[in-house]
Amino acid sequence: MAKKSVDTKKQTKFLITVEEQNILRVAAAIKNESMAEFCRNVVMQQAYNIVKKFKSSKGS
């Protein structure tokens, strides 16, 4: 019997304007990434920076 595969990736939807979507599309094309990959990378970098800043302020 075939094993059931489990997809660990989740989809998150953002409500953005057409203008914002165009900006994201251009930025993703410049970085040669898909729009989804580009958005994920930007969000993860921002989240990482916030956590890093929070941890450093707690340690002081």
PDBQT receptor file of N, H, CA, C and O in Angstrom, charges set to zero:
ATOM      1  N   MET A   1       0.836  -1.186   0.000  1.00  0.00    +0.000 N 
ATOM      2  CA  MET A   1       0.000   0.000   0.000  1.00  0.00    +0.000 C 
ATOM      3  C   MET A   1       0.877   1.245   0.000  1.00  0.00    +0.000 C 
ATOM      4  O   MET A   1       1.934   1.278   0.631  1.00  0.00    +0.000 OA
ATOM      5  N   ALA A   2       0.437   2.231  -0.694  1.00  0.00    +0.000 N 
ATOM      6  H   ALA A   2      -0.422   2.204  -1.207  1.00  0.00    +0.000 HD
ATOM      7  CA  ALA A   2       1.180   3.491  -0.759  1.00  0.00    +0.000 C 
ATOM      8  C   ALA A   2       0.968   4.277   0.527  1.00  0.00    +0.000 C 
ATOM      9  O   ALA A   2      -0.127   4.334   1.087  1.00  0.00    +0.000 OA
ATOM     10  N   LYS A   3       2.071   4.882   0.970  1.00  0.00    +0.000 N 
ATOM     11  H   LYS A   3       2.960   4.835   0.516  1.00  0.00    +0.000 HD
ATOM     12  CA  LYS A   3       1.975   5.726   2.159  1.00  0.00    +0.000 C 
ATOM     13  C   LYS A   3       1.334   7.053   1.792  1.00  0.00    +0.000 C 
ATOM     14  O   LYS A   3       1.519   7.573   0.692  1.00  0.00    +0.000 OA
ATOM     15  N   LYS A   4       0.593   7.575   2.719  1.00  0.00    +0.000 N 
ATOM     16  H   LYS A   4       0.443   7.153   3.613  1.00  0.00    +0.000 HD
ATOM     17  CA  LYS A   4      -0.022   8.874   2.518  1.00  0.00    +0.000 C 
ATOM     18  C   LYS A   4       1.040   9.944   2.756  1.00  0.00    +0.000 C 
ATOM     19  O   LYS A   4       1.668   9.966   3.815  1.00  0.00    +0.000 OA
ATOM     20  N   SER A   5       1.247  10.825   1.789  1.00  0.00    +0.000 N 
ATOM     21  H   SER A   5       0.737  10.807   0.929  1.00  0.00    +0.000 HD
ATOM     22  CA  SER A   5       2.243  11.880   1.976  1.00  0.00    +0.000 C 
ATOM     23  C   SER A   5       1.623  13.023   2.769  1.00  0.00    +0.000 C 
ATOM     24  O   SER A   5       0.438  13.330   2.637  1.00  0.00    +0.000 OA
ATOM     25  N   VAL A   6       2.449  13.635   3.585  1.00  0.00    +0.000 N 
ATOM     26  H   VAL A   6       3.412  13.386   3.693  1.00  0.00    +0.000 HD
ATOM     27  CA  VAL A   6       1.989  14.752   4.403  1.00  0.00    +0.000 C 
ATOM     28  C   VAL A   6       2.697  16.013   3.923  1.00  0.00    +0.000 C 
ATOM     29  O   VAL A   6       3.926  16.080   3.909  1.00  0.00    +0.000 OA
ATOM     30  N   ASP A   7       1.921  16.998   3.534  1.00  0.00    +0.000 N 
ATOM     31  H   ASP A   7       0.922  16.944   3.545  1.00  0.00    +0.000 HD
ATOM     32  CA  ASP A   7       2.473  18.263   3.078  1.00  0.00    +0.000 C 
ATOM     33  C   ASP A   7       2.635  19.167   4.296  1.00  0.00    +0.000 C 
ATOM     34  O   ASP A   7       1.652  19.532   4.941  1.00  0.00    +0.000 OA
ATOM     35  N   THR A   8       3.871  19.523   4.605  1.00  0.00    +0.000 N 
ATOM     36  H   THR A   8       4.670  19.226   4.082  1.00  0.00    +0.000 HD
ATOM     37  CA  THR A   8       4.126  20.351   5.784  1.00  0.00    +0.000 C 
ATOM     38  C   THR A   8       4.080  21.838   5.461  1.00  0.00    +0.000 C 
ATOM     39  O   THR A   8       4.188  22.669   6.363  1.00  0.00    +0.000 OA
ATOM     40  N   LYS A   9       3.922  22.181   4.200  1.00  0.00    +0.000 N 
ATOM     41  H   LYS A   9       3.834  21.506   3.467  1.00  0.00    +0.000 HD
ATOM     42  CA  LYS A   9       3.861  23.590   3.816  1.00  0.00    +0.000 C 
ATOM     43  C   LYS A   9       2.430  24.092   3.958  1.00  0.00    +0.000 C 
ATOM     44  O   LYS A   9       1.471  23.411   3.597  1.00  0.00    +0.000 OA
ATOM     45  N   LYS A  10       2.316  25.285   4.487  1.00  0.00    +0.000 N 
ATOM     46  H   LYS A  10       3.095  25.839   4.781  1.00  0.00    +0.000 HD
ATOM     47  CA  LYS A  10       1.004  25.907   4.654  1.00  0.00    +0.000 C 
ATOM     48  C   LYS A  10       0.946  27.143   3.772  1.00  0.00    +0.000 C 
ATOM     49  O   LYS A  10       1.968  27.783   3.528  1.00  0.00    +0.000 OA
ATOM     50  N   GLN A  11      -0.225  27.475   3.300  1.00  0.00    +0.000 N 
ATOM     51  H   GLN A  11      -1.056  26.954   3.497  1.00  0.00    +0.000 HD
ATOM     52  CA  GLN A  11      -0.395  28.637   2.449  1.00  0.00    +0.000 C 
ATOM     53  C   GLN A  11      -0.989  29.772   3.274  1.00  0.00    +0.000 C 
ATOM     54  O   GLN A  11      -1.968  29.583   3.995  1.00  0.00    +0.000 OA
ATOM     55  N   THR A  12      -0.392  30.941   3.162  1.00  0.00    +0.000 N 
ATOM     56  H   THR A  12       0.404  31.095   2.576  1.00  0.00    +0.000 HD
ATOM     57  CA  THR A  12      -0.886  32.131   3.838  1.00  0.00    +0.000 C 
ATOM     58  C   THR A  12      -1.289  33.147   2.780  1.00  0.00    +0.000 C 
ATOM     59  O   THR A  12      -0.561  33.384   1.816  1.00  0.00    +0.000 OA
ATOM     60  N   LYS A  13      -2.435  33.728   2.970  1.00  0.00    +0.000 N 
ATOM     61  H   LYS A  13      -3.027  33.535   3.753  1.00  0.00    +0.000 HD
ATOM     62  CA  LYS A  13      -2.923  34.711   1.997  1.00  0.00    +0.000 C 
ATOM     63  C   LYS A  13      -2.832  36.108   2.602  1.00  0.00    +0.000 C 
ATOM     64  O   LYS A  13      -3.145  36.315   3.774  1.00  0.00    +0.000 OA
ATOM     65  N   PHE A  14      -2.399  37.057   1.783  1.00  0.00    +0.000 N 
ATOM     66  H   PHE A  14      -2.145  36.889   0.831  1.00  0.00    +0.000 HD
ATOM     67  CA  PHE A  14      -2.313  38.451   2.174  1.00  0.00    +0.000 C 
ATOM     68  C   PHE A  14      -3.247  39.259   1.294  1.00  0.00    +0.000 C 
ATOM     69  O   PHE A  14      -3.356  39.007   0.094  1.00  0.00    +0.000 OA
ATOM     70  N   LEU A  15      -3.914  40.219   1.888  1.00  0.00    +0.000 N 
ATOM     71  H   LEU A  15      -3.825  40.423   2.863  1.00  0.00    +0.000 HD
ATOM     72  CA  LEU A  15      -4.752  41.120   1.105  1.00  0.00    +0.000 C 
ATOM     73  C   LEU A  15      -3.890  42.316   0.711  1.00  0.00    +0.000 C 
ATOM     74  O   LEU A  15      -3.499  43.118   1.559  1.00  0.00    +0.000 OA
ATOM     75  N   ILE A  16      -3.599  42.425  -0.581  1.00  0.00    +0.000 N 
ATOM     76  H   ILE A  16      -3.916  41.773  -1.270  1.00  0.00    +0.000 HD
ATOM     77  CA  ILE A  16      -2.761  43.513  -1.079  1.00  0.00    +0.000 C 
ATOM     78  C   ILE A  16      -3.455  44.160  -2.268  1.00  0.00    +0.000 C 
ATOM     79  O   ILE A  16      -4.305  43.558  -2.924  1.00  0.00    +0.000 OA
ATOM     80  N   THR A  17      -3.068  45.402  -2.524  1.00  0.00    +0.000 N 
ATOM     81  H   THR A  17      -2.378  45.891  -1.991  1.00  0.00    +0.000 HD
ATOM     82  CA  THR A  17      -3.650  46.123  -3.654  1.00  0.00    +0.000 C 
ATOM     83  C   THR A  17      -2.978  45.655  -4.949  1.00  0.00    +0.000 C 
ATOM     84  O   THR A  17      -1.958  44.967  -4.923  1.00  0.00    +0.000 OA
ATOM     85  N   VAL A  18      -3.562  46.036  -6.053  1.00  0.00    +0.000 N 
ATOM     86  H   VAL A  18      -4.391  46.595  -6.073  1.00  0.00    +0.000 HD
ATOM     87  CA  VAL A  18      -2.995  45.702  -7.361  1.00  0.00    +0.000 C 
ATOM     88  C   VAL A  18      -1.620  46.351  -7.503  1.00  0.00    +0.000 C 
ATOM     89  O   VAL A  18      -0.696  45.742  -8.041  1.00  0.00    +0.000 OA
ATOM     90  N   GLU A  19      -1.485  47.582  -7.022  1.00  0.00    +0.000 N 
ATOM     91  H   GLU A  19      -2.236  48.077  -6.584  1.00  0.00    +0.000 HD
ATOM     92  CA  GLU A  19      -0.202  48.282  -7.106  1.00  0.00    +0.000 C 
ATOM     93  C   GLU A  19       0.865  47.555  -6.283  1.00  0.00    +0.000 C 
ATOM     94  O   GLU A  19       1.998  47.389  -6.736  1.00  0.00    +0.000 OA
ATOM     95  N   GLU A  20       0.499  47.123  -5.079  1.00  0.00    +0.000 N 
ATOM     96  H   GLU A  20      -0.421  47.257  -4.711  1.00  0.00    +0.000 HD
ATOM     97  CA  GLU A  20       1.446  46.373  -4.240  1.00  0.00    +0.000 C 
ATOM     98  C   GLU A  20       1.840  45.061  -4.906  1.00  0.00    +0.000 C 
ATOM     99  O   GLU A  20       3.001  44.659  -4.843  1.00  0.00    +0.000 OA
ATOM    100  N   GLN A  21       0.886  44.393  -5.539  1.00  0.00    +0.000 N 
ATOM    101  H   GLN A  21      -0.058  44.720  -5.590  1.00  0.00    +0.000 HD
ATOM    102  CA  GLN A  21       1.165  43.144  -6.236  1.00  0.00    +0.000 C 
ATOM    103  C   GLN A  21       2.142  43.381  -7.386  1.00  0.00    +0.000 C 
ATOM    104  O   GLN A  21       3.048  42.576  -7.607  1.00  0.00    +0.000 OA
ATOM    105  N   ASN A  22       1.966  44.462  -8.105  1.00  0.00    +0.000 N 
ATOM    106  H   ASN A  22       1.230  45.115  -7.926  1.00  0.00    +0.000 HD
ATOM    107  CA  ASN A  22       2.881  44.781  -9.206  1.00  0.00    +0.000 C 
ATOM    108  C   ASN A  22       4.292  45.036  -8.690  1.00  0.00    +0.000 C 
ATOM    109  O   ASN A  22       5.266  44.591  -9.297  1.00  0.00    +0.000 OA
ATOM    110  N   ILE A  23       4.407  45.751  -7.569  1.00  0.00    +0.000 N 
ATOM    111  H   ILE A  23       3.616  46.113  -7.075  1.00  0.00    +0.000 HD
ATOM    112  CA  ILE A  23       5.723  46.010  -6.978  1.00  0.00    +0.000 C 
ATOM    113  C   ILE A  23       6.386  44.700  -6.565  1.00  0.00    +0.000 C 
ATOM    114  O   ILE A  23       7.571  44.488  -6.822  1.00  0.00    +0.000 OA
ATOM    115  N   LEU A  24       5.618  43.827  -5.928  1.00  0.00    +0.000 N 
ATOM    116  H   LEU A  24       4.655  43.999  -5.719  1.00  0.00    +0.000 HD
ATOM    117  CA  LEU A  24       6.161  42.527  -5.522  1.00  0.00    +0.000 C 
ATOM    118  C   LEU A  24       6.591  41.691  -6.726  1.00  0.00    +0.000 C 
ATOM    119  O   LEU A  24       7.629  41.030  -6.697  1.00  0.00    +0.000 OA
ATOM    120  N   ARG A  25       5.782  41.728  -7.778  1.00  0.00    +0.000 N 
ATOM    121  H   ARG A  25       4.938  42.264  -7.801  1.00  0.00    +0.000 HD
ATOM    122  CA  ARG A  25       6.096  40.961  -8.987  1.00  0.00    +0.000 C 
ATOM    123  C   ARG A  25       7.406  41.446  -9.617  1.00  0.00    +0.000 C 
ATOM    124  O   ARG A  25       8.235  40.637 -10.034  1.00  0.00    +0.000 OA
ATOM    125  N   VAL A  26       7.587  42.771  -9.684  1.00  0.00    +0.000 N 
ATOM    126  H   VAL A  26       6.914  43.428  -9.345  1.00  0.00    +0.000 HD
ATOM    127  CA  VAL A  26       8.815  43.335 -10.251  1.00  0.00    +0.000 C 
ATOM    128  C   VAL A  26      10.015  42.983  -9.382  1.00  0.00    +0.000 C 
ATOM    129  O   VAL A  26      11.060  42.579  -9.893  1.00  0.00    +0.000 OA
ATOM    130  N   ALA A  27       9.865  43.137  -8.064  1.00  0.00    +0.000 N 
ATOM    131  H   ALA A  27       9.016  43.465  -7.649  1.00  0.00    +0.000 HD
ATOM    132  CA  ALA A  27      10.971  42.826  -7.148  1.00  0.00    +0.000 C 
ATOM    133  C   ALA A  27      11.354  41.347  -7.232  1.00  0.00    +0.000 C 
ATOM    134  O   ALA A  27      12.538  41.010  -7.220  1.00  0.00    +0.000 OA
ATOM    135  N   ALA A  28      10.369  40.478  -7.315  1.00  0.00    +0.000 N 
ATOM    136  H   ALA A  28       9.407  40.752  -7.325  1.00  0.00    +0.000 HD
ATOM    137  CA  ALA A  28      10.638  39.042  -7.436  1.00  0.00    +0.000 C 
ATOM    138  C   ALA A  28      11.355  38.738  -8.750  1.00  0.00    +0.000 C 
ATOM    139  O   ALA A  28      12.265  37.910  -8.787  1.00  0.00    +0.000 OA
ATOM    140  N   ALA A  29      10.945  39.407  -9.826  1.00  0.00    +0.000 N 
ATOM    141  H   ALA A  29      10.206  40.079  -9.797  1.00  0.00    +0.000 HD
ATOM    142  CA  ALA A  29      11.592  39.192 -11.123  1.00  0.00    +0.000 C 
ATOM    143  C   ALA A  29      13.039  39.656 -11.088  1.00  0.00    +0.000 C 
ATOM    144  O   ALA A  29      13.915  39.007 -11.658  1.00  0.00    +0.000 OA
ATOM    145  N   ILE A  30      13.296  40.783 -10.416  1.00  0.00    +0.000 N 
ATOM    146  H   ILE A  30      12.584  41.311  -9.953  1.00  0.00    +0.000 HD
ATOM    147  CA  ILE A  30      14.666  41.282 -10.297  1.00  0.00    +0.000 C 
ATOM    148  C   ILE A  30      15.541  40.273  -9.558  1.00  0.00    +0.000 C 
ATOM    149  O   ILE A  30      16.698  40.060  -9.920  1.00  0.00    +0.000 OA
ATOM    150  N   LYS A  31      14.975  39.652  -8.512  1.00  0.00    +0.000 N 
ATOM    151  H   LYS A  31      14.035  39.826  -8.218  1.00  0.00    +0.000 HD
ATOM    152  CA  LYS A  31      15.721  38.652  -7.741  1.00  0.00    +0.000 C 
ATOM    153  C   LYS A  31      15.683  37.272  -8.402  1.00  0.00    +0.000 C 
ATOM    154  O   LYS A  31      16.290  36.326  -7.901  1.00  0.00    +0.000 OA
ATOM    155  N   ASN A  32      14.971  37.159  -9.525  1.00  0.00    +0.000 N 
ATOM    156  H   ASN A  32      14.478  37.928  -9.932  1.00  0.00    +0.000 HD
ATOM    157  CA  ASN A  32      14.833  35.896 -10.255  1.00  0.00    +0.000 C 
ATOM    158  C   ASN A  32      14.223  34.804  -9.375  1.00  0.00    +0.000 C 
ATOM    159  O   ASN A  32      14.703  33.670  -9.352  1.00  0.00    +0.000 OA
ATOM    160  N   GLU A  33      13.158  35.163  -8.653  1.00  0.00    +0.000 N 
ATOM    161  H   GLU A  33      12.768  36.083  -8.672  1.00  0.00    +0.000 HD
ATOM    162  CA  GLU A  33      12.439  34.232  -7.787  1.00  0.00    +0.000 C 
ATOM    163  C   GLU A  33      10.959  34.303  -8.137  1.00  0.00    +0.000 C 
ATOM    164  O   GLU A  33      10.490  35.272  -8.735  1.00  0.00    +0.000 OA
ATOM    165  N   SER A  34      10.243  33.266  -7.756  1.00  0.00    +0.000 N 
ATOM    166  H   SER A  34      10.624  32.479  -7.271  1.00  0.00    +0.000 HD
ATOM    167  CA  SER A  34       8.792  33.338  -7.914  1.00  0.00    +0.000 C 
ATOM    168  C   SER A  34       8.268  34.350  -6.895  1.00  0.00    +0.000 C 
ATOM    169  O   SER A  34       8.930  34.641  -5.899  1.00  0.00    +0.000 OA
ATOM    170  N   MET A  35       7.088  34.876  -7.153  1.00  0.00    +0.000 N 
ATOM    171  H   MET A  35       6.550  34.640  -7.963  1.00  0.00    +0.000 HD
ATOM    172  CA  MET A  35       6.528  35.861  -6.235  1.00  0.00    +0.000 C 
ATOM    173  C   MET A  35       6.301  35.243  -4.861  1.00  0.00    +0.000 C 
ATOM    174  O   MET A  35       6.554  35.897  -3.849  1.00  0.00    +0.000 OA
ATOM    175  N   ALA A  36       5.837  34.017  -4.802  1.00  0.00    +0.000 N 
ATOM    176  H   ALA A  36       5.632  33.487  -5.624  1.00  0.00    +0.000 HD
ATOM    177  CA  ALA A  36       5.600  33.341  -3.527  1.00  0.00    +0.000 C 
ATOM    178  C   ALA A  36       6.906  33.144  -2.766  1.00  0.00    +0.000 C 
ATOM    179  O   ALA A  36       6.971  33.386  -1.561  1.00  0.00    +0.000 OA
ATOM    180  N   GLU A  37       7.933  32.710  -3.464  1.00  0.00    +0.000 N 
ATOM    181  H   GLU A  37       7.880  32.513  -4.443  1.00  0.00    +0.000 HD
ATOM    182  CA  GLU A  37       9.240  32.493  -2.838  1.00  0.00    +0.000 C 
ATOM    183  C   GLU A  37       9.816  33.824  -2.338  1.00  0.00    +0.000 C 
ATOM    184  O   GLU A  37      10.363  33.892  -1.238  1.00  0.00    +0.000 OA
ATOM    185  N   PHE A  38       9.692  34.864  -3.138  1.00  0.00    +0.000 N 
ATOM    186  H   PHE A  38       9.248  34.809  -4.033  1.00  0.00    +0.000 HD
ATOM    187  CA  PHE A  38      10.198  36.179  -2.760  1.00  0.00    +0.000 C 
ATOM    188  C   PHE A  38       9.480  36.676  -1.503  1.00  0.00    +0.000 C 
ATOM    189  O   PHE A  38      10.124  37.131  -0.557  1.00  0.00    +0.000 OA
ATOM    190  N   CYS A  39       8.157  36.591  -1.493  1.00  0.00    +0.000 N 
ATOM    191  H   CYS A  39       7.633  36.222  -2.261  1.00  0.00    +0.000 HD
ATOM    192  CA  CYS A  39       7.377  37.057  -0.338  1.00  0.00    +0.000 C 
ATOM    193  C   CYS A  39       7.733  36.268   0.912  1.00  0.00    +0.000 C 
ATOM    194  O   CYS A  39       7.877  36.843   1.991  1.00  0.00    +0.000 OA
ATOM    195  N   ARG A  40       7.877  34.963   0.774  1.00  0.00    +0.000 N 
ATOM    196  H   ARG A  40       7.760  34.497  -0.103  1.00  0.00    +0.000 HD
ATOM    197  CA  ARG A  40       8.248  34.126   1.912  1.00  0.00    +0.000 C 
ATOM    198  C   ARG A  40       9.600  34.553   2.463  1.00  0.00    +0.000 C 
ATOM    199  O   ARG A  40       9.761  34.694   3.676  1.00  0.00    +0.000 OA
ATOM    200  N   ASN A  41      10.568  34.759   1.583  1.00  0.00    +0.000 N 
ATOM    201  H   ASN A  41      10.437  34.645   0.599  1.00  0.00    +0.000 HD
ATOM    202  CA  ASN A  41      11.905  35.138   2.018  1.00  0.00    +0.000 C 
ATOM    203  C   ASN A  41      11.902  36.493   2.733  1.00  0.00    +0.000 C 
ATOM    204  O   ASN A  41      12.584  36.667   3.743  1.00  0.00    +0.000 OA
ATOM    205  N   VAL A  42      11.142  37.435   2.213  1.00  0.00    +0.000 N 
ATOM    206  H   VAL A  42      10.588  37.294   1.393  1.00  0.00    +0.000 HD
ATOM    207  CA  VAL A  42      11.075  38.763   2.832  1.00  0.00    +0.000 C 
ATOM    208  C   VAL A  42      10.426  38.666   4.215  1.00  0.00    +0.000 C 
ATOM    209  O   VAL A  42      10.926  39.245   5.179  1.00  0.00    +0.000 OA
ATOM    210  N   VAL A  43       9.332  37.945   4.309  1.00  0.00    +0.000 N 
ATOM    211  H   VAL A  43       8.926  37.474   3.526  1.00  0.00    +0.000 HD
ATOM    212  CA  VAL A  43       8.633  37.800   5.592  1.00  0.00    +0.000 C 
ATOM    213  C   VAL A  43       9.523  37.088   6.605  1.00  0.00    +0.000 C 
ATOM    214  O   VAL A  43       9.595  37.504   7.761  1.00  0.00    +0.000 OA
ATOM    215  N   MET A  44      10.198  36.025   6.189  1.00  0.00    +0.000 N 
ATOM    216  H   MET A  44      10.139  35.687   5.250  1.00  0.00    +0.000 HD
ATOM    217  CA  MET A  44      11.063  35.298   7.118  1.00  0.00    +0.000 C 
ATOM    218  C   MET A  44      12.236  36.155   7.576  1.00  0.00    +0.000 C 
ATOM    219  O   MET A  44      12.623  36.084   8.742  1.00  0.00    +0.000 OA
ATOM    220  N   GLN A  45      12.807  36.958   6.692  1.00  0.00    +0.000 N 
ATOM    221  H   GLN A  45      12.492  37.016   5.745  1.00  0.00    +0.000 HD
ATOM    222  CA  GLN A  45      13.918  37.839   7.077  1.00  0.00    +0.000 C 
ATOM    223  C   GLN A  45      13.449  38.879   8.085  1.00  0.00    +0.000 C 
ATOM    224  O   GLN A  45      14.140  39.157   9.066  1.00  0.00    +0.000 OA
ATOM    225  N   GLN A  46      12.278  39.449   7.843  1.00  0.00    +0.000 N 
ATOM    226  H   GLN A  46      11.717  39.222   7.046  1.00  0.00    +0.000 HD
ATOM    227  CA  GLN A  46      11.730  40.430   8.782  1.00  0.00    +0.000 C 
ATOM    228  C   GLN A  46      11.441  39.790  10.139  1.00  0.00    +0.000 C 
ATOM    229  O   GLN A  46      11.746  40.379  11.177  1.00  0.00    +0.000 OA
ATOM    230  N   ALA A  47      10.861  38.601  10.139  1.00  0.00    +0.000 N 
ATOM    231  H   ALA A  47      10.614  38.123   9.296  1.00  0.00    +0.000 HD
ATOM    232  CA  ALA A  47      10.571  37.905  11.392  1.00  0.00    +0.000 C 
ATOM    233  C   ALA A  47      11.858  37.583  12.143  1.00  0.00    +0.000 C 
ATOM    234  O   ALA A  47      11.922  37.744  13.362  1.00  0.00    +0.000 OA
ATOM    235  N   TYR A  48      12.872  37.136  11.433  1.00  0.00    +0.000 N 
ATOM    236  H   TYR A  48      12.820  37.005  10.443  1.00  0.00    +0.000 HD
ATOM    237  CA  TYR A  48      14.164  36.831  12.040  1.00  0.00    +0.000 C 
ATOM    238  C   TYR A  48      14.758  38.088  12.684  1.00  0.00    +0.000 C 
ATOM    239  O   TYR A  48      15.263  38.026  13.805  1.00  0.00    +0.000 OA
ATOM    240  N   ASN A  49      14.702  39.222  11.986  1.00  0.00    +0.000 N 
ATOM    241  H   ASN A  49      14.292  39.272  11.076  1.00  0.00    +0.000 HD
ATOM    242  CA  ASN A  49      15.235  40.474  12.517  1.00  0.00    +0.000 C 
ATOM    243  C   ASN A  49      14.495  40.912  13.780  1.00  0.00    +0.000 C 
ATOM    244  O   ASN A  49      15.118  41.394  14.726  1.00  0.00    +0.000 OA
ATOM    245  N   ILE A  50      13.179  40.749  13.803  1.00  0.00    +0.000 N 
ATOM    246  H   ILE A  50      12.672  40.358  13.034  1.00  0.00    +0.000 HD
ATOM    247  CA  ILE A  50      12.385  41.125  14.970  1.00  0.00    +0.000 C 
ATOM    248  C   ILE A  50      12.759  40.258  16.173  1.00  0.00    +0.000 C 
ATOM    249  O   ILE A  50      12.951  40.770  17.276  1.00  0.00    +0.000 OA
ATOM    250  N   VAL A  51      12.861  38.950  15.957  1.00  0.00    +0.000 N 
ATOM    251  H   VAL A  51      12.705  38.535  15.060  1.00  0.00    +0.000 HD
ATOM    252  CA  VAL A  51      13.210  38.039  17.051  1.00  0.00    +0.000 C 
ATOM    253  C   VAL A  51      14.622  38.330  17.552  1.00  0.00    +0.000 C 
ATOM    254  O   VAL A  51      14.868  38.341  18.758  1.00  0.00    +0.000 OA
ATOM    255  N   LYS A  52      15.536  38.563  16.635  1.00  0.00    +0.000 N 
ATOM    256  H   LYS A  52      15.336  38.554  15.656  1.00  0.00    +0.000 HD
ATOM    257  CA  LYS A  52      16.927  38.857  17.001  1.00  0.00    +0.000 C 
ATOM    258  C   LYS A  52      16.997  40.137  17.838  1.00  0.00    +0.000 C 
ATOM    259  O   LYS A  52      17.690  40.182  18.854  1.00  0.00    +0.000 OA
ATOM    260  N   LYS A  53      16.277  41.177  17.405  1.00  0.00    +0.000 N 
ATOM    261  H   LYS A  53      15.714  41.141  16.580  1.00  0.00    +0.000 HD
ATOM    262  CA  LYS A  53      16.263  42.450  18.129  1.00  0.00    +0.000 C 
ATOM    263  C   LYS A  53      15.623  42.275  19.508  1.00  0.00    +0.000 C 
ATOM    264  O   LYS A  53      16.096  42.845  20.492  1.00  0.00    +0.000 OA
ATOM    265  N   PHE A  54      14.554  41.491  19.575  1.00  0.00    +0.000 N 
ATOM    266  H   PHE A  54      14.170  41.029  18.776  1.00  0.00    +0.000 HD
ATOM    267  CA  PHE A  54      13.865  41.244  20.838  1.00  0.00    +0.000 C 
ATOM    268  C   PHE A  54      14.780  40.515  21.814  1.00  0.00    +0.000 C 
ATOM    269  O   PHE A  54      14.863  40.878  22.988  1.00  0.00    +0.000 OA
ATOM    270  N   LYS A  55      15.464  39.487  21.323  1.00  0.00    +0.000 N 
ATOM    271  H   LYS A  55      15.396  39.192  20.370  1.00  0.00    +0.000 HD
ATOM    272  CA  LYS A  55      16.368  38.713  22.184  1.00  0.00    +0.000 C 
ATOM    273  C   LYS A  55      17.521  39.568  22.698  1.00  0.00    +0.000 C 
ATOM    274  O   LYS A  55      17.914  39.450  23.858  1.00  0.00    +0.000 OA
ATOM    275  N   SER A  56      18.067  40.432  21.835  1.00  0.00    +0.000 N 
ATOM    276  H   SER A  56      17.748  40.529  20.892  1.00  0.00    +0.000 HD
ATOM    277  CA  SER A  56      19.187  41.266  22.256  1.00  0.00    +0.000 C 
ATOM    278  C   SER A  56      18.740  42.326  23.271  1.00  0.00    +0.000 C 
ATOM    279  O   SER A  56      19.516  42.693  24.153  1.00  0.00    +0.000 OA
ATOM    280  N   SER A  57      17.501  42.823  23.159  1.00  0.00    +0.000 N 
ATOM    281  H   SER A  57      16.871  42.525  22.442  1.00  0.00    +0.000 HD
ATOM    282  CA  SER A  57      17.005  43.809  24.129  1.00  0.00    +0.000 C 
ATOM    283  C   SER A  57      16.672  43.148  25.464  1.00  0.00    +0.000 C 
ATOM    284  O   SER A  57      16.781  43.793  26.507  1.00  0.00    +0.000 OA
ATOM    285  N   LYS A  58      16.271  41.885  25.457  1.00  0.00    +0.000 N 
ATOM    286  H   LYS A  58      16.183  41.361  24.610  1.00  0.00    +0.000 HD
ATOM    287  CA  LYS A  58      15.991  41.154  26.695  1.00  0.00    +0.000 C 
ATOM    288  C   LYS A  58      17.291  40.841  27.445  1.00  0.00    +0.000 C 
ATOM    289  O   LYS A  58      17.305  40.793  28.675  1.00  0.00    +0.000 OA
ATOM    290  N   GLY A  59      18.368  40.631  26.709  1.00  0.00    +0.000 N 
ATOM    291  H   GLY A  59      18.357  40.670  25.710  1.00  0.00    +0.000 HD
ATOM    292  CA  GLY A  59      19.645  40.286  27.305  1.00  0.00    +0.000 C 
ATOM    293  C   GLY A  59      20.349  41.476  27.931  1.00  0.00    +0.000 C 
ATOM    294  O   GLY A  59      21.238  41.298  28.764  1.00  0.00    +0.000 OA
ATOM    295  N   SER A  60      19.969  42.681  27.547  1.00  0.00    +0.000 N 
ATOM    296  H   SER A  60      19.247  42.825  26.870  1.00  0.00    +0.000 HD
ATOM    297  CA  SER A  60      20.644  43.899  28.050  1.00  0.00    +0.000 C 
ATOM    298  C   SER A  60      20.145  44.295  29.411  1.00  0.00    +0.000 C 
ATOM    299  O   SER A  60      20.605  45.289  29.972  1.00  0.00    +0.000 OA
TER     300      SER A  60
